[in-house]
Amino acid sequence: MNDEILTIREVAELLKINEKTAYKLAAHDKLPGFRVGGAWRFKRSTIEAWIDAQSAPKVQTPKK
């Protein structure tokens, strides 16, 4: 299922980061997620799109 909902632990494992780091990123809106009660949840397809966007080359605009 592409719209699988992931826990903070599963997202941390997917990104190969510590759970505390995942919490901090989510709390500062740097990782796309939502809260259900007091627990963070993440849509797998959104996380995968976020990963793609993070790894895409950045286009720089010419300086004036």
CYANA upper distance limits for C-alpha pairs under 8 A (distance plus 0.5 A):
  2 ASN  CA     44 ARG  CA      7.14
  2 ASN  CA     45 SER  CA      6.48
  3 ASP  CA     43 LYS  CA      6.39
  3 ASP  CA     44 ARG  CA      6.30
  3 ASP  CA     45 SER  CA      6.26
  4 GLU  CA     43 LYS  CA      6.43
  4 GLU  CA     44 ARG  CA      5.96
  4 GLU  CA     45 SER  CA      8.09
  5 ILE  CA     41 ARG  CA      6.89
  5 ILE  CA     42 PHE  CA      5.99
  5 ILE  CA     43 LYS  CA      5.18
  5 ILE  CA     44 ARG  CA      6.50
  6 LEU  CA     10 GLU  CA      6.23
  6 LEU  CA     11 VAL  CA      6.80
  6 LEU  CA     41 ARG  CA      6.12
  6 LEU  CA     42 PHE  CA      5.48
  6 LEU  CA     43 LYS  CA      6.65
  6 LEU  CA     44 ARG  CA      6.87
  7 THR  CA     11 VAL  CA      6.75
  7 THR  CA     40 TRP  CA      6.94
  7 THR  CA     41 ARG  CA      5.53
  7 THR  CA     42 PHE  CA      6.93
  8 ILE  CA     12 ALA  CA      6.56
  8 ILE  CA     19 GLU  CA      7.14
  8 ILE  CA     22 ALA  CA      7.22
  8 ILE  CA     23 TYR  CA      7.64
  8 ILE  CA     40 TRP  CA      6.49
  8 ILE  CA     41 ARG  CA      6.91
  8 ILE  CA     42 PHE  CA      7.99
  9 ARG  CA     13 GLU  CA      6.70
  9 ARG  CA     19 GLU  CA      6.45
 10 GLU  CA     14 LEU  CA      6.58
 11 VAL  CA     15 LEU  CA      6.60
 11 VAL  CA     22 ALA  CA      7.89
 11 VAL  CA     42 PHE  CA      7.93
 12 ALA  CA     16 LYS  CA      6.18
 12 ALA  CA     17 ILE  CA      5.53
 12 ALA  CA     18 ASN  CA      6.40
 12 ALA  CA     19 GLU  CA      5.85
 12 ALA  CA     21 THR  CA      8.44
 12 ALA  CA     22 ALA  CA      6.33
 13 GLU  CA     17 ILE  CA      6.94
 13 GLU  CA     18 ASN  CA      8.32
 17 ILE  CA     21 THR  CA      7.05
 17 ILE  CA     22 ALA  CA      7.44
 18 ASN  CA     22 ALA  CA      7.01
 19 GLU  CA     23 TYR  CA      6.72
 20 LYS  CA     24 LYS  CA      6.73
 21 THR  CA     25 LEU  CA      6.64
 22 ALA  CA     26 ALA  CA      6.61
 22 ALA  CA     31 LEU  CA      8.09
 23 TYR  CA     27 ALA  CA      6.48
 24 LYS  CA     28 HIS  CA      6.68
 25 LEU  CA     29 ASP  CA      6.77
 25 LEU  CA     30 LYS  CA      5.41
 25 LEU  CA     31 LEU  CA      5.78
 26 ALA  CA     30 LYS  CA      6.23
 26 ALA  CA     31 LEU  CA      5.11
 26 ALA  CA     32 PRO  CA      6.98
 26 ALA  CA     33 GLY  CA      6.86
 26 ALA  CA     40 TRP  CA      8.47
 27 ALA  CA     31 LEU  CA      8.50
 29 ASP  CA     33 GLY  CA      8.49
 31 LEU  CA     47 ILE  CA      8.33
 31 LEU  CA     50 TRP  CA      8.30
 32 PRO  CA     42 PHE  CA      7.45
 32 PRO  CA     46 THR  CA      7.56
 32 PRO  CA     47 ILE  CA      7.29
 32 PRO  CA     50 TRP  CA      8.02
 33 GLY  CA     40 TRP  CA      7.13
 33 GLY  CA     41 ARG  CA      6.25
 33 GLY  CA     42 PHE  CA      5.14
 33 GLY  CA     43 LYS  CA      7.62
 34 PHE  CA     40 TRP  CA      6.21
 34 PHE  CA     41 ARG  CA      5.96
 34 PHE  CA     42 PHE  CA      6.93
 35 ARG  CA     39 ALA  CA      5.92
 35 ARG  CA     40 TRP  CA      4.98
 35 ARG  CA     41 ARG  CA      6.43
 36 VAL  CA     40 TRP  CA      6.82
 36 VAL  CA     41 ARG  CA      7.40
 42 PHE  CA     46 THR  CA      7.91
 42 PHE  CA     47 ILE  CA      7.49
 43 LYS  CA     47 ILE  CA      6.84
 44 ARG  CA     48 GLU  CA      6.63
 45 SER  CA     49 ALA  CA      6.68
 46 THR  CA     50 TRP  CA      6.59
 47 ILE  CA     51 ILE  CA      6.65
 48 GLU  CA     52 ASP  CA      6.82
 49 ALA  CA     53 ALA  CA      6.70
 50 TRP  CA     54 GLN  CA      6.63
 51 ILE  CA     55 SER  CA      6.76
 52 ASP  CA     56 ALA  CA      6.63
